[in-house]
Amino acid sequence: MTEPLEIAVQGTPNPNAAKFSLNRIVAAQGKTYRDAASADAAWAKALLAIPGVTQVFAINNFVSVNKRPEADWSVIGPQVDTILRQAFA
């Protein structure tokens, strides 16, 4: 039986980036996504569709999300959480 999905959010030195750590492997090799149209993972496409999100990076058990300076983490964060839960739960 798979354990329940856990997601921990951490700030980074860059105020426009946040690290979402999961208790799951999300990407065996590092991958950067900058454009929803060319993203090969449905969850990356969904993250890049969030208004204000500019880049997504995934490796091992975490996803780093970058946003525009004017975008608000209190709006983006819950959407990222929902998308990651739908993809990896």
N, CA and C atoms as a LAMMPS dump frame, in Angstrom:
ITEM: TIMESTEP
0
ITEM: NUMBER OF ATOMS
267
ITEM: BOX BOUNDS ff ff ff
-5.0000000000000000e+02 5.0000000000000000e+02
-5.0000000000000000e+02 5.0000000000000000e+02
-5.0000000000000000e+02 5.0000000000000000e+02
ITEM: ATOMS id mol type element x y z
1 1 1 N 0.844 -1.183 0
2 1 2 C 0 0 0
3 1 3 C 0.888 1.245 0
4 2 1 N 0.543 2.196 -0.813
5 2 2 C 1.308 3.433 -0.919
6 2 3 C 0.937 4.361 0.227
7 3 1 N 1.959 4.966 0.813
8 3 2 C 1.693 5.907 1.902
9 3 3 C 1.04 7.171 1.351
10 4 1 N 0.281 7.887 2.179
11 4 2 C -0.38 9.116 1.723
12 4 3 C 0.655 10.141 1.225
13 5 1 N 0.262 10.876 0.215
14 5 2 C 1.145 11.894 -0.35
15 5 3 C 1.343 13.021 0.656
16 6 1 N 2.599 13.401 0.837
17 6 2 C 2.937 14.544 1.675
18 6 3 C 3.667 15.556 0.812
19 7 1 N 3.297 16.818 0.964
20 7 2 C 3.951 17.905 0.238
21 7 3 C 4.368 18.958 1.245
22 8 1 N 5.655 19.294 1.23
23 8 2 C 6.176 20.349 2.099
24 8 3 C 6.655 21.489 1.209
25 9 1 N 6.293 22.704 1.568
26 9 2 C 6.684 23.879 0.783
27 9 3 C 7.786 24.619 1.524
28 10 1 N 8.838 24.973 0.773
29 10 2 C 9.944 25.72 1.348
30 10 3 C 10.217 26.937 0.485
31 11 1 N 10.538 28.027 1.144
32 11 2 C 10.997 29.196 0.415
33 11 3 C 12.418 28.957 -0.066
34 12 1 N 12.885 29.815 -0.918
35 12 2 C 14.258 29.745 -1.425
36 12 3 C 14.861 31.144 -1.28
37 13 1 N 16.159 31.281 -1.508
38 13 2 C 16.738 32.626 -1.469
39 13 3 C 16.1 33.571 -2.497
40 14 1 N 15.526 32.997 -3.548
41 14 2 C 14.833 33.78 -4.565
42 14 3 C 13.364 33.913 -4.138
43 15 1 N 12.874 35.131 -3.855
44 15 2 C 11.48 35.278 -3.422
45 15 3 C 10.461 34.895 -4.493
46 16 1 N 10.916 34.718 -5.724
47 16 2 C 10.02 34.335 -6.817
48 16 3 C 10.099 32.849 -7.136
49 17 1 N 10.685 32.065 -6.235
50 17 2 C 10.772 30.615 -6.421
51 17 3 C 10.403 29.931 -5.114
52 18 1 N 9.731 28.797 -5.222
53 18 2 C 9.388 27.988 -4.06
54 18 3 C 9.651 26.526 -4.4
55 19 1 N 10.049 25.777 -3.389
56 19 2 C 10.36 24.357 -3.539
57 19 3 C 9.246 23.54 -2.897
58 20 1 N 8.667 22.634 -3.676
59 20 2 C 7.617 21.747 -3.203
60 20 3 C 8.207 20.34 -3.132
61 21 1 N 8.465 19.862 -1.921
62 21 2 C 9.057 18.539 -1.722
63 21 3 C 7.948 17.519 -1.476
64 22 1 N 8.049 16.395 -2.172
65 22 2 C 7.054 15.335 -2.058
66 22 3 C 7.709 14.074 -1.51
67 23 1 N 6.921 13.173 -0.972
68 23 2 C 7.449 11.884 -0.573
69 23 3 C 7.263 10.873 -1.714
70 24 1 N 7.479 11.341 -2.915
71 24 2 C 7.413 10.561 -4.152
72 24 3 C 8.528 11.052 -5.08
73 25 1 N 8.983 10.19 -5.957
74 25 2 C 9.909 10.612 -7.012
75 25 3 C 9.064 11.233 -8.116
76 26 1 N 9.39 12.463 -8.497
77 26 2 C 8.635 13.141 -9.555
78 26 3 C 9.394 13.124 -10.875
79 27 1 N 10.719 13.035 -10.799
80 27 2 C 11.531 13 -12.017
81 27 3 C 12.88 12.357 -11.684
82 28 1 N 13.217 11.291 -12.386
83 28 2 C 14.492 10.607 -12.152
84 28 3 C 15.669 11.474 -12.598
85 29 1 N 15.451 12.241 -13.657
86 29 2 C 16.473 13.168 -14.148
87 29 3 C 15.899 14.575 -14.107
88 30 1 N 16.77 15.544 -13.862
89 30 2 C 16.322 16.932 -13.803
90 30 3 C 15.733 17.393 -15.12
91 31 1 N 14.651 18.122 -15.024
92 31 2 C 13.991 18.637 -16.222
93 31 3 C 13.425 20.017 -15.926
94 32 1 N 13.7 20.955 -16.812
95 32 2 C 13.169 22.312 -16.702
96 32 3 C 12.087 22.506 -17.75
97 33 1 N 10.97 23.053 -17.311
98 33 2 C 9.845 23.351 -18.198
99 33 3 C 9.617 24.853 -18.187
100 34 1 N 9.592 25.448 -19.372
101 34 2 C 9.357 26.891 -19.482
102 34 3 C 8.122 27.223 -20.308
103 35 1 N 7.602 26.226 -21.003
104 35 2 C 6.501 26.459 -21.929
105 35 3 C 5.517 25.296 -21.845
106 36 1 N 4.269 25.591 -21.536
107 36 2 C 3.268 24.536 -21.401
108 36 3 C 3.113 23.727 -22.677
109 37 1 N 3.207 24.38 -23.814
110 37 2 C 3.004 23.694 -25.089
111 37 3 C 4.047 22.614 -25.336
112 38 1 N 5.262 22.813 -24.852
113 38 2 C 6.316 21.83 -25.104
114 38 3 C 6.577 20.903 -23.915
115 39 1 N 5.855 21.086 -22.809
116 39 2 C 6.038 20.224 -21.639
117 39 3 C 5.514 18.822 -21.935
118 40 1 N 6.319 17.809 -21.598
119 40 2 C 5.918 16.428 -21.877
120 40 3 C 5.214 15.75 -20.699
121 41 1 N 5.026 16.468 -19.609
122 41 2 C 4.305 15.926 -18.45
123 41 3 C 3.041 16.758 -18.235
124 42 1 N 1.924 16.074 -18.08
125 42 2 C 0.642 16.778 -17.918
126 42 3 C 0.659 17.695 -16.695
127 43 1 N 1.276 17.257 -15.603
128 43 2 C 1.31 18.084 -14.396
129 43 3 C 2.137 19.346 -14.621
130 44 1 N 3.211 19.26 -15.421
131 44 2 C 4.03 20.448 -15.725
132 44 3 C 3.234 21.422 -16.586
133 45 1 N 2.479 20.896 -17.552
134 45 2 C 1.608 21.752 -18.376
135 45 3 C 0.619 22.494 -17.488
136 46 1 N 0.033 21.77 -16.532
137 46 2 C -0.965 22.368 -15.637
138 46 3 C -0.332 23.447 -14.756
139 47 1 N 0.872 23.189 -14.249
140 47 2 C 1.541 24.196 -13.422
141 47 3 C 1.849 25.447 -14.231
142 48 1 N 2.317 25.273 -15.456
143 48 2 C 2.649 26.421 -16.303
144 48 3 C 1.406 27.179 -16.764
145 49 1 N 0.243 26.563 -16.644
146 49 2 C -1.013 27.237 -17.004
147 49 3 C -1.513 28.14 -15.88
148 50 1 N -0.923 28.027 -14.688
149 50 2 C -1.319 28.902 -13.578
150 50 3 C -0.837 30.318 -13.904
151 51 1 N -1.72 31.312 -13.871
152 51 2 C -1.296 32.681 -14.159
153 51 3 C -0.166 33.12 -13.221
154 52 1 N 0.914 33.625 -13.822
155 52 2 C 2.062 34.104 -13.059
156 52 3 C 3.211 33.133 -12.981
157 53 1 N 2.976 31.84 -13.239
158 53 2 C 4.059 30.849 -13.195
159 53 3 C 4.875 30.944 -14.486
160 54 1 N 6.208 31.028 -14.331
161 54 2 C 7.087 31.216 -15.481
162 54 3 C 7.972 30.015 -15.785
163 55 1 N 8.232 29.187 -14.769
164 55 2 C 9.147 28.057 -14.98
165 55 3 C 8.908 27.006 -13.909
166 56 1 N 9.119 25.748 -14.299
167 56 2 C 9.003 24.622 -13.379
168 56 3 C 10.236 23.752 -13.578
169 57 1 N 10.854 23.339 -12.475
170 57 2 C 12.001 22.433 -12.528
171 57 3 C 11.683 21.264 -11.612
172 58 1 N 11.956 20.048 -12.081
173 58 2 C 11.695 18.862 -11.27
174 58 3 C 12.887 17.925 -11.305
175 59 1 N 13.209 17.374 -10.146
176 59 2 C 14.211 16.317 -10.038
177 59 3 C 13.975 15.588 -8.721
178 60 1 N 14.244 14.304 -8.749
179 60 2 C 14.07 13.463 -7.564
180 60 3 C 12.696 13.655 -6.947
181 61 1 N 12.65 14.175 -5.719
182 61 2 C 11.366 14.28 -5.014
183 61 3 C 10.893 15.721 -4.833
184 62 1 N 11.37 16.618 -5.697
185 62 2 C 10.868 17.987 -5.541
186 62 3 C 10.628 18.68 -6.869
187 63 1 N 9.761 19.687 -6.765
188 63 2 C 9.42 20.543 -7.894
189 63 3 C 9.666 21.978 -7.45
190 64 1 N 10.433 22.706 -8.231
191 64 2 C 10.667 24.124 -7.977
192 64 3 C 9.804 24.917 -8.954
193 65 1 N 9.07 25.873 -8.423
194 65 2 C 8.175 26.69 -9.241
195 65 3 C 8.635 28.139 -9.157
196 66 1 N 8.8 28.758 -10.318
197 66 2 C 9.16 30.183 -10.382
198 66 3 C 7.946 30.969 -10.853
199 67 1 N 7.832 32.192 -10.318
200 67 2 C 6.698 33.05 -10.667
201 67 3 C 7.184 34.44 -11.055
202 68 1 N 6.297 35.192 -11.675
203 68 2 C 6.573 36.599 -11.972
204 68 3 C 6.618 37.374 -10.646
205 69 1 N 7.422 38.438 -10.57
206 69 2 C 7.516 39.199 -9.318
207 69 3 C 6.175 39.724 -8.798
208 70 1 N 5.271 40.084 -9.696
209 70 2 C 3.986 40.641 -9.254
210 70 3 C 2.967 39.565 -8.86
211 71 1 N 3.247 38.323 -9.155
212 71 2 C 2.324 37.235 -8.808
213 71 3 C 2.396 36.946 -7.31
214 72 1 N 1.313 36.419 -6.765
215 72 2 C 1.161 36.23 -5.321
216 72 3 C 1.209 34.742 -4.962
217 73 1 N 2.141 34.375 -4.075
218 73 2 C 2.256 32.977 -3.649
219 73 3 C 0.983 32.485 -2.975
220 74 1 N 0.244 33.373 -2.314
221 74 2 C -0.969 32.919 -1.631
222 74 3 C -2.035 32.463 -2.634
223 75 1 N -1.914 32.89 -3.876
224 75 2 C -2.822 32.456 -4.942
225 75 3 C -2.233 31.247 -5.669
226 76 1 N -0.948 31.309 -5.974
227 76 2 C -0.292 30.246 -6.75
228 76 3 C -0.097 28.971 -5.928
229 77 1 N 0.351 29.103 -4.688
230 77 2 C 0.685 27.947 -3.862
231 77 3 C -0.408 26.895 -3.751
232 78 1 N -1.644 27.276 -3.406
233 78 2 C -2.706 26.275 -3.311
234 78 3 C -2.996 25.579 -4.649
235 79 1 N -2.853 26.304 -5.754
236 79 2 C -3.069 25.695 -7.063
237 79 3 C -1.978 24.673 -7.371
238 80 1 N -0.729 25.007 -7.029
239 80 2 C 0.379 24.065 -7.225
240 80 3 C 0.118 22.815 -6.389
241 81 1 N -0.261 22.991 -5.144
242 81 2 C -0.541 21.861 -4.256
243 81 3 C -1.61 20.954 -4.852
244 82 1 N -2.694 21.526 -5.329
245 82 2 C -3.79 20.749 -5.913
246 82 3 C -3.317 19.949 -7.118
247 83 1 N -2.572 20.592 -8.009
248 83 2 C -2.082 19.915 -9.221
249 83 3 C -1.139 18.769 -8.859
250 84 1 N -0.228 19.006 -7.929
251 84 2 C 0.714 17.954 -7.538
252 84 3 C -0.02 16.794 -6.869
253 85 1 N -1.024 17.082 -6.058
254 85 2 C -1.795 16.015 -5.414
255 85 3 C -2.555 15.193 -6.449
256 86 1 N -3.12 15.845 -7.438
257 86 2 C -3.842 15.116 -8.493
258 86 3 C -2.892 14.239 -9.295
259 87 1 N -1.663 14.717 -9.516
260 87 2 C -0.712 13.978 -10.346
261 87 3 C -0.018 12.844 -9.617
262 88 1 N 0.273 13.025 -8.329
263 88 2 C 1.15 12.063 -7.645
264 88 3 C 0.527 11.307 -6.483
265 89 1 N -0.73 11.566 -6.141
266 89 2 C -1.365 10.854 -5.018
267 89 3 C -1.654 9.421 -5.376
